[in-house]
Amino acid sequence: GREVGFFALRVGVGPEVRHLTYVFVAEEMRGGTGHLMARWIEDAARDLGALTITLKCELDNPAALRVYEAAGFEELSRRGGMATMRKDLD
C-alpha cells in the first residue's frame, strides 16, 4: 500500500510495441523490488495491447541489467554507454 517507485511506457516502433522510458525504485526499497517492478511493467504493457517491450539501460547500472535479464529481456546491442533490450510477450 506504499509507493516504492514508478515507471513510464510509451508507444514504441508500431502500436504493438511499448518502450520503457523511465524506471525509478526508491533507494530504501532496492534489492528485490526491481523484480516486482519488472512484472508490473509487463502487466501494464499487456494491458495496453503490447506484444513486445523495448528499453535502454545504462551499462553503469549492472543491478538494473541483471533485473531485466532475469525478467527475460534479451540484450540486442550496446552503444554509447547504453544496452538496448527487448522482450516479446506471450
KOLGU-4560 file (N, C-alpha, C; in nm, 3 decimals, padded with zeros to 5 digits):
<recs>
<n_xx: 00.080 n_yy: -00.118 n_zz: 00.000 ca_xx: 00.000 ca_yy: 00.000 ca_zz: 00.000 c_xx: 00.085 c_yy: 00.126 c_zz: 00.000 mol: A seq: 1 type: GLY>
<n_xx: 00.213 n_yy: 00.114 n_zz: -00.028 ca_xx: 00.303 ca_yy: 00.229 ca_zz: -00.025 c_xx: 00.374 c_yy: 00.242 c_zz: -00.159 mol: A seq: 2 type: ARG>
<n_xx: 00.391 n_yy: 00.363 n_zz: -00.206 ca_xx: 00.463 ca_yy: 00.384 ca_zz: -00.332 c_xx: 00.611 c_yy: 00.352 c_zz: -00.312 mol: A seq: 3 type: GLU>
<n_xx: 00.664 n_yy: 00.272 n_zz: -00.405 ca_xx: 00.805 ca_yy: 00.233 ca_zz: -00.397 c_xx: 00.883 c_yy: 00.277 c_zz: -00.519 mol: A seq: 4 type: VAL>
<n_xx: 00.813 n_yy: 00.333 n_zz: -00.616 ca_xx: 00.879 ca_yy: 00.376 ca_zz: -00.738 c_xx: 00.776 c_yy: 00.402 c_zz: -00.846 mol: A seq: 5 type: GLY>
<n_xx: 00.825 n_yy: 00.418 n_zz: -00.968 ca_xx: 00.734 ca_yy: 00.439 ca_zz: -01.081 c_xx: 00.804 c_yy: 00.401 c_zz: -01.210 mol: A seq: 6 type: PHE>
<n_xx: 00.724 n_yy: 00.388 n_zz: -01.316 ca_xx: 00.778 ca_yy: 00.363 ca_zz: -01.449 c_xx: 00.689 c_yy: 00.430 c_zz: -01.551 mol: A seq: 7 type: PHE>
<n_xx: 00.741 n_yy: 00.447 n_zz: -01.672 ca_xx: 00.665 ca_yy: 00.507 ca_zz: -01.781 c_xx: 00.685 c_yy: 00.424 c_zz: -01.907 mol: A seq: 8 type: ALA>
<n_xx: 00.574 n_yy: 00.395 n_zz: -01.975 ca_xx: 00.576 ca_yy: 00.325 ca_zz: -02.103 c_xx: 00.523 c_yy: 00.420 c_zz: -02.210 mol: A seq: 9 type: LEU>
<n_xx: 00.579 n_yy: 00.414 n_zz: -02.328 ca_xx: 00.526 ca_yy: 00.490 ca_zz: -02.441 c_xx: 00.515 c_yy: 00.398 c_zz: -02.561 mol: A seq: 10 type: ARG>
<n_xx: 00.441 n_yy: 00.441 n_zz: -02.660 ca_xx: 00.430 ca_yy: 00.362 ca_zz: -02.783 c_xx: 00.567 c_yy: 00.356 c_zz: -02.847 mol: A seq: 11 type: VAL>
<n_xx: 00.607 n_yy: 00.235 n_zz: -02.883 ca_xx: 00.737 ca_yy: 00.215 ca_zz: -02.946 c_xx: 00.723 c_yy: 00.215 c_zz: -03.097 mol: A seq: 12 type: GLY>
<n_xx: 00.805 n_yy: 00.136 n_zz: -03.164 ca_xx: 00.801 ca_yy: 00.125 ca_zz: -03.309 c_xx: 00.682 c_yy: 00.035 c_zz: -03.344 mol: A seq: 13 type: VAL>
<n_xx: 00.571 n_yy: 00.098 n_zz: -03.374 ca_xx: 00.448 ca_yy: 00.024 ca_zz: -03.403 c_xx: 00.359 c_yy: 00.019 c_zz: -03.281 mol: A seq: 14 type: GLY>
<n_xx: 00.229 n_yy: 00.007 n_zz: -03.304 ca_xx: 00.133 ca_yy: 00.011 ca_zz: -03.193 c_xx: 00.140 c_yy: -00.108 c_zz: -03.098 mol: A seq: 15 type: PRO>
<n_xx: 00.201 n_yy: -00.217 n_zz: -03.141 ca_xx: 00.209 ca_yy: -00.336 ca_zz: -03.056 c_xx: 00.335 c_yy: -00.338 c_zz: -02.970 mol: A seq: 16 type: GLU>
<n_xx: 00.416 n_yy: -00.234 n_zz: -02.979 ca_xx: 00.540 ca_yy: -00.225 ca_zz: -02.901 c_xx: 00.526 c_yy: -00.112 c_zz: -02.799 mol: A seq: 17 type: VAL>
<n_xx: 00.568 n_yy: -00.141 n_zz: -02.676 ca_xx: 00.576 ca_yy: -00.037 ca_zz: -02.573 c_xx: 00.723 c_yy: -00.024 c_zz: -02.536 mol: A seq: 18 type: ARG>
<n_xx: 00.768 n_yy: 00.101 n_zz: -02.525 ca_xx: 00.907 ca_yy: 00.129 ca_zz: -02.489 c_xx: 00.909 c_yy: 00.181 c_zz: -02.346 mol: A seq: 19 type: HIS>
<n_xx: 00.987 n_yy: 00.115 n_zz: -02.263 ca_xx: 01.004 ca_yy: 00.157 ca_zz: -02.124 c_xx: 01.097 c_yy: 00.276 c_zz: -02.123 mol: A seq: 20 type: LEU>
<n_xx: 01.043 n_yy: 00.392 n_zz: -02.089 ca_xx: 01.123 ca_yy: 00.514 ca_zz: -02.098 c_xx: 01.185 c_yy: 00.556 c_zz: -01.966 mol: A seq: 21 type: THR>
<n_xx: 01.128 n_yy: 00.511 n_zz: -01.855 ca_xx: 01.183 ca_yy: 00.552 ca_zz: -01.726 c_xx: 01.140 c_yy: 00.454 c_zz: -01.617 mol: A seq: 22 type: TYR>
<n_xx: 01.233 n_yy: 00.422 n_zz: -01.529 ca_xx: 01.205 ca_yy: 00.338 ca_zz: -01.412 c_xx: 01.277 c_yy: 00.399 c_zz: -01.294 mol: A seq: 23 type: VAL>
<n_xx: 01.208 n_yy: 00.407 n_zz: -01.183 ca_xx: 01.270 ca_yy: 00.453 ca_zz: -01.059 c_xx: 01.220 c_yy: 00.366 c_zz: -00.945 mol: A seq: 24 type: PHE>
<n_xx: 01.312 n_yy: 00.317 n_zz: -00.863 ca_xx: 01.279 ca_yy: 00.243 ca_zz: -00.740 c_xx: 01.347 c_yy: 00.317 c_zz: -00.625 mol: A seq: 25 type: VAL>
<n_xx: 01.270 n_yy: 00.349 n_zz: -00.522 ca_xx: 01.324 ca_yy: 00.420 ca_zz: -00.405 c_xx: 01.443 c_yy: 00.342 c_zz: -00.350 mol: A seq: 26 type: ALA>
<n_xx: 01.547 n_yy: 00.415 n_zz: -00.315 ca_xx: 01.672 ca_yy: 00.351 ca_zz: -00.271 c_xx: 01.650 c_yy: 00.253 c_zz: -00.156 mol: A seq: 27 type: GLU>
<n_xx: 01.566 n_yy: 00.289 n_zz: -00.060 ca_xx: 01.544 ca_yy: 00.200 ca_zz: 00.055 c_xx: 01.465 c_yy: 00.075 c_zz: 00.019 mol: A seq: 28 type: GLU>
<n_xx: 01.410 n_yy: 00.070 n_zz: -00.104 ca_xx: 01.332 ca_yy: -00.046 ca_zz: -00.148 c_xx: 01.407 c_yy: -00.132 c_zz: -00.248 mol: A seq: 29 type: MET>
<n_xx: 01.530 n_yy: -00.096 n_zz: -00.280 ca_xx: 01.607 ca_yy: -00.174 ca_zz: -00.377 c_xx: 01.651 c_yy: -00.305 c_zz: -00.315 mol: A seq: 30 type: ARG>
<n_xx: 01.674 n_yy: -00.404 n_zz: -00.401 ca_xx: 01.714 ca_yy: -00.535 ca_zz: -00.352 c_xx: 01.597 c_yy: -00.632 c_zz: -00.353 mol: A seq: 31 type: GLY>
<n_xx: 01.518 n_yy: -00.626 n_zz: -00.457 ca_xx: 01.403 ca_yy: -00.716 ca_zz: -00.470 c_xx: 01.284 c_yy: -00.650 c_zz: -00.535 mol: A seq: 32 type: GLY>
<n_xx: 01.267 n_yy: -00.522 n_zz: -00.511 ca_xx: 01.153 ca_yy: -00.451 ca_zz: -00.570 c_xx: 01.165 c_yy: -00.442 c_zz: -00.721 mol: A seq: 33 type: THR>
<n_xx: 01.285 n_yy: -00.439 n_zz: -00.773 ca_xx: 01.305 ca_yy: -00.432 ca_zz: -00.918 c_xx: 01.242 c_yy: -00.549 c_zz: -00.990 mol: A seq: 34 type: GLY>
<n_xx: 01.249 n_yy: -00.667 n_zz: -00.929 ca_xx: 01.188 ca_yy: -00.786 ca_zz: -00.990 c_xx: 01.035 c_yy: -00.773 c_zz: -00.991 mol: A seq: 35 type: HIS>
<n_xx: 00.979 n_yy: -00.718 n_zz: -00.884 ca_xx: 00.834 ca_yy: -00.692 ca_zz: -00.883 c_xx: 00.798 c_yy: -00.587 c_zz: -00.987 mol: A seq: 36 type: LEU>
<n_xx: 00.877 n_yy: -00.483 n_zz: -00.995 ca_xx: 00.852 ca_yy: -00.375 ca_zz: -01.091 c_xx: 00.854 c_yy: -00.431 c_zz: -01.233 mol: A seq: 37 type: MET>
<n_xx: 00.946 n_yy: -00.521 n_zz: -01.263 ca_xx: 00.953 ca_yy: -00.581 ca_zz: -01.397 c_xx: 00.823 c_yy: -00.652 c_zz: -01.429 mol: A seq: 38 type: ALA>
<n_xx: 00.764 n_yy: -00.721 n_zz: -01.332 ca_xx: 00.635 ca_yy: -00.788 ca_zz: -01.355 c_xx: 00.523 c_yy: -00.686 c_zz: -01.377 mol: A seq: 39 type: ARG>
<n_xx: 00.525 n_yy: -00.578 n_zz: -01.299 ca_xx: 00.422 ca_yy: -00.474 ca_zz: -01.314 c_xx: 00.434 c_yy: -00.407 c_zz: -01.451 mol: A seq: 40 type: TRP>
<n_xx: 00.556 n_yy: -00.386 n_zz: -01.497 ca_xx: 00.578 ca_yy: -00.327 ca_zz: -01.629 c_xx: 00.521 c_yy: -00.418 c_zz: -01.737 mol: A seq: 41 type: ILE>
<n_xx: 00.550 n_yy: -00.546 n_zz: -01.726 ca_xx: 00.499 ca_yy: -00.643 ca_zz: -01.823 c_xx: 00.345 c_yy: -00.646 c_zz: -01.821 mol: A seq: 42 type: GLU>
<n_xx: 00.286 n_yy: -00.647 n_zz: -01.704 ca_xx: 00.140 ca_yy: -00.646 ca_zz: -01.692 c_xx: 00.081 c_yy: -00.520 c_zz: -01.755 mol: A seq: 43 type: ASP>
<n_xx: 00.142 n_yy: -00.405 n_zz: -01.729 ca_xx: 00.092 ca_yy: -00.279 ca_zz: -01.784 c_xx: 00.102 c_yy: -00.280 c_zz: -01.936 mol: A seq: 44 type: ALA>
<n_xx: 00.213 n_yy: -00.331 n_zz: -01.990 ca_xx: 00.231 ca_yy: -00.337 ca_zz: -02.135 c_xx: 00.125 c_yy: -00.427 c_zz: -02.198 mol: A seq: 45 type: ALA>
<n_xx: 00.100 n_yy: -00.541 n_zz: -02.136 ca_xx: -00.006 ca_yy: -00.631 ca_zz: -02.186 c_xx: -00.142 c_yy: -00.561 c_zz: -02.184 mol: A seq: 46 type: ARG>
<n_xx: -00.171 n_yy: -00.492 n_zz: -02.074 ca_xx: -00.299 ca_yy: -00.420 ca_zz: -02.064 c_xx: -00.315 c_yy: -00.316 c_zz: -02.174 mol: A seq: 47 type: ASP>
<n_xx: -00.203 n_yy: -00.266 n_zz: -02.225 ca_xx: -00.205 ca_yy: -00.168 ca_zz: -02.333 c_xx: -00.203 c_yy: -00.234 c_zz: -02.471 mol: A seq: 48 type: LEU>
<n_xx: -00.207 n_yy: -00.367 n_zz: -02.474 ca_xx: -00.211 ca_yy: -00.440 ca_zz: -02.601 c_xx: -00.076 c_yy: -00.467 c_zz: -02.664 mol: A seq: 49 type: GLY>
<n_xx: 00.030 n_yy: -00.453 n_zz: -02.587 ca_xx: 00.165 ca_yy: -00.473 ca_zz: -02.642 c_xx: 00.196 c_yy: -00.620 c_zz: -02.661 mol: A seq: 50 type: ALA>
<n_xx: 00.276 n_yy: -00.646 n_zz: -02.762 ca_xx: 00.331 ca_yy: -00.779 ca_zz: -02.786 c_xx: 00.479 c_yy: -00.782 c_zz: -02.753 mol: A seq: 51 type: LEU>
<n_xx: 00.541 n_yy: -00.664 n_zz: -02.744 ca_xx: 00.684 ca_yy: -00.651 ca_zz: -02.720 c_xx: 00.711 c_yy: -00.530 c_zz: -02.632 mol: A seq: 52 type: THR>
<n_xx: 00.812 n_yy: -00.543 n_zz: -02.546 ca_xx: 00.861 ca_yy: -00.430 ca_zz: -02.467 c_xx: 01.007 c_yy: -00.408 c_zz: -02.506 mol: A seq: 53 type: ILE>
<n_xx: 01.044 n_yy: -00.283 n_zz: -02.527 ca_xx: 01.183 ca_yy: -00.248 ca_zz: -02.552 c_xx: 01.228 c_yy: -00.150 c_zz: -02.445 mol: A seq: 54 type: THR>
<n_xx: 01.359 n_yy: -00.141 n_zz: -02.426 ca_xx: 01.414 ca_yy: -00.046 ca_zz: -02.329 c_xx: 01.560 c_yy: -00.023 c_zz: -02.358 mol: A seq: 55 type: LEU>
<n_xx: 01.612 n_yy: 00.082 n_zz: -02.298 ca_xx: 01.756 ca_yy: 00.109 ca_zz: -02.297 c_xx: 01.797 c_yy: 00.120 c_zz: -02.151 mol: A seq: 56 type: LYS>
<n_xx: 01.908 n_yy: 00.056 n_zz: -02.118 ca_xx: 01.957 ca_yy: 00.055 ca_zz: -01.979 c_xx: 02.102 c_yy: 00.101 c_zz: -01.979 mol: A seq: 57 type: CYS>
<n_xx: 02.135 n_yy: 00.188 n_zz: -01.886 ca_xx: 02.273 ca_yy: 00.235 ca_zz: -01.875 c_xx: 02.364 c_yy: 00.119 c_zz: -01.834 mol: A seq: 58 type: GLU>
<n_xx: 02.476 n_yy: 00.108 n_zz: -01.902 ca_xx: 02.570 ca_yy: 00.000 ca_zz: -01.874 c_xx: 02.635 c_yy: 00.013 c_zz: -01.737 mol: A seq: 59 type: LEU>
<n_xx: 02.637 n_yy: 00.133 n_zz: -01.682 ca_xx: 02.696 ca_yy: 00.150 ca_zz: -01.549 c_xx: 02.594 c_yy: 00.122 c_zz: -01.438 mol: A seq: 60 type: ASP>
<n_xx: 02.485 n_yy: 00.054 n_zz: -01.472 ca_xx: 02.384 ca_yy: 00.012 ca_zz: -01.374 c_xx: 02.366 c_yy: -00.140 c_zz: -01.383 mol: A seq: 61 type: ASN>
<n_xx: 02.467 n_yy: -00.216 n_zz: -01.336 ca_xx: 02.461 ca_yy: -00.361 ca_zz: -01.351 c_xx: 02.344 c_yy: -00.425 c_zz: -01.277 mol: A seq: 62 type: PRO>
<n_xx: 02.299 n_yy: -00.364 n_zz: -01.168 ca_xx: 02.184 ca_yy: -00.421 ca_zz: -01.095 c_xx: 02.060 c_yy: -00.419 c_zz: -01.183 mol: A seq: 63 type: ALA>
<n_xx: 02.037 n_yy: -00.309 n_zz: -01.253 ca_xx: 01.920 ca_yy: -00.300 ca_zz: -01.343 c_xx: 01.934 c_yy: -00.398 c_zz: -01.458 mol: A seq: 64 type: ALA>
<n_xx: 02.053 n_yy: -00.410 n_zz: -01.515 ca_xx: 02.075 ca_yy: -00.506 ca_zz: -01.623 c_xx: 02.041 c_yy: -00.648 c_zz: -01.577 mol: A seq: 65 type: LEU>
<n_xx: 02.082 n_yy: -00.683 n_zz: -01.456 ca_xx: 02.052 ca_yy: -00.817 ca_zz: -01.402 c_xx: 01.902 c_yy: -00.837 c_zz: -01.386 mol: A seq: 66 type: ARG>
<n_xx: 01.832 n_yy: -00.735 n_zz: -01.338 ca_xx: 01.686 ca_yy: -00.746 ca_zz: -01.321 c_xx: 01.620 c_yy: -00.770 c_zz: -01.456 mol: A seq: 67 type: VAL>
<n_xx: 01.657 n_yy: -00.693 n_zz: -01.558 ca_xx: 01.596 ca_yy: -00.709 ca_zz: -01.690 c_xx: 01.629 c_yy: -00.845 c_zz: -01.749 mol: A seq: 68 type: TYR>
<n_xx: 01.753 n_yy: -00.890 n_zz: -01.735 ca_xx: 01.791 ca_yy: -01.022 ca_zz: -01.786 c_xx: 01.712 c_yy: -01.132 c_zz: -01.715 mol: A seq: 69 type: GLU>
<n_xx: 01.699 n_yy: -01.121 n_zz: -01.584 ca_xx: 01.623 ca_yy: -01.221 ca_zz: -01.507 c_xx: 01.475 c_yy: -01.221 c_zz: -01.546 mol: A seq: 70 type: ALA>
<n_xx: 01.425 n_yy: -01.105 n_zz: -01.590 ca_xx: 01.285 ca_yy: -01.094 ca_zz: -01.631 c_xx: 01.263 c_yy: -01.142 c_zz: -01.775 mol: A seq: 71 type: ALA>
<n_xx: 01.371 n_yy: -01.183 n_zz: -01.842 ca_xx: 01.358 ca_yy: -01.239 ca_zz: -01.976 c_xx: 01.388 c_yy: -01.143 c_zz: -02.089 mol: A seq: 72 type: GLY>
<n_xx: 01.443 n_yy: -01.026 n_zz: -02.059 ca_xx: 01.481 ca_yy: -00.933 ca_zz: -02.165 c_xx: 01.610 c_yy: -00.980 c_zz: -02.230 mol: A seq: 73 type: PHE>
<n_xx: 01.616 n_yy: -00.966 n_zz: -02.361 ca_xx: 01.734 ca_yy: -01.004 ca_zz: -02.439 c_xx: 01.809 c_yy: -00.877 c_zz: -02.477 mol: A seq: 74 type: GLU>
<n_xx: 01.939 n_yy: -00.879 n_zz: -02.456 ca_xx: 02.021 ca_yy: -00.765 ca_zz: -02.496 c_xx: 02.045 c_yy: -00.771 c_zz: -02.646 mol: A seq: 75 type: GLU>
<n_xx: 02.010 n_yy: -00.664 n_zz: -02.716 ca_xx: 02.025 ca_yy: -00.659 ca_zz: -02.861 c_xx: 02.154 c_yy: -00.591 c_zz: -02.904 mol: A seq: 76 type: LEU>
<n_xx: 02.194 n_yy: -00.485 n_zz: -02.832 ca_xx: 02.315 ca_yy: -00.413 ca_zz: -02.870 c_xx: 02.361 c_yy: -00.325 c_zz: -02.755 mol: A seq: 77 type: SER>
<n_xx: 02.485 n_yy: -00.278 n_zz: -02.769 ca_xx: 02.543 ca_yy: -00.181 ca_zz: -02.674 c_xx: 02.602 c_yy: -00.068 c_zz: -02.756 mol: A seq: 78 type: ARG>
<n_xx: 02.568 n_yy: 00.053 n_zz: -02.712 ca_xx: 02.619 ca_yy: 00.170 ca_zz: -02.784 c_xx: 02.605 c_yy: 00.292 c_zz: -02.695 mol: A seq: 79 type: ARG>
<n_xx: 02.707 n_yy: 00.374 n_zz: -02.693 ca_xx: 02.701 ca_yy: 00.499 ca_zz: -02.619 c_xx: 02.671 c_yy: 00.482 c_zz: -02.472 mol: A seq: 80 type: GLY>
<n_xx: 02.723 n_yy: 00.375 n_zz: -02.412 ca_xx: 02.702 ca_yy: 00.351 ca_zz: -02.270 c_xx: 02.565 c_yy: 00.295 c_zz: -02.234 mol: A seq: 81 type: GLY>
<n_xx: 02.490 n_yy: 00.252 n_zz: -02.337 ca_xx: 02.355 ca_yy: 00.200 ca_zz: -02.315 c_xx: 02.341 c_yy: 00.062 c_zz: -02.378 mol: A seq: 82 type: MET>
<n_xx: 02.263 n_yy: -00.024 n_zz: -02.311 ca_xx: 02.226 ca_yy: -00.153 ca_zz: -02.368 c_xx: 02.081 c_yy: -00.140 c_zz: -02.416 mol: A seq: 83 type: ALA>
<n_xx: 02.055 n_yy: -00.182 n_zz: -02.539 ca_xx: 01.919 ca_yy: -00.188 ca_zz: -02.591 c_xx: 01.870 c_yy: -00.330 c_zz: -02.569 mol: A seq: 84 type: THR>
<n_xx: 01.750 n_yy: -00.342 n_zz: -02.511 ca_xx: 01.696 ca_yy: -00.473 ca_zz: -02.473 c_xx: 01.553 c_yy: -00.487 c_zz: -02.523 mol: A seq: 85 type: MET>
<n_xx: 01.509 n_yy: -00.611 n_zz: -02.533 ca_xx: 01.375 ca_yy: -00.640 ca_zz: -02.585 c_xx: 01.320 c_yy: -00.767 c_zz: -02.520 mol: A seq: 86 type: ARG>
<n_xx: 01.190 n_yy: -00.766 n_zz: -02.499 ca_xx: 01.121 ca_yy: -00.887 ca_zz: -02.452 c_xx: 00.990 c_yy: -00.901 c_zz: -02.529 mol: A seq: 87 type: LYS>
<n_xx: 00.972 n_yy: -01.018 n_zz: -02.591 ca_xx: 00.846 ca_yy: -01.048 ca_zz: -02.656 c_xx: 00.753 c_yy: -01.110 c_zz: -02.552 mol: A seq: 88 type: ASP>
<n_xx: 00.630 n_yy: -01.062 n_zz: -02.549 ca_xx: 00.532 ca_yy: -01.112 ca_zz: -02.454 c_xx: 00.455 c_yy: -01.228 c_zz: -02.516 mol: A seq: 89 type: LEU>
<n_xx: 00.419 n_yy: -01.327 n_zz: -02.436 ca_xx: 00.344 ca_yy: -01.440 ca_zz: -02.489 c_xx: 00.199 c_yy: -01.429 c_zz: -02.456 mol: A seq: 90 type: ASP>
</recs>
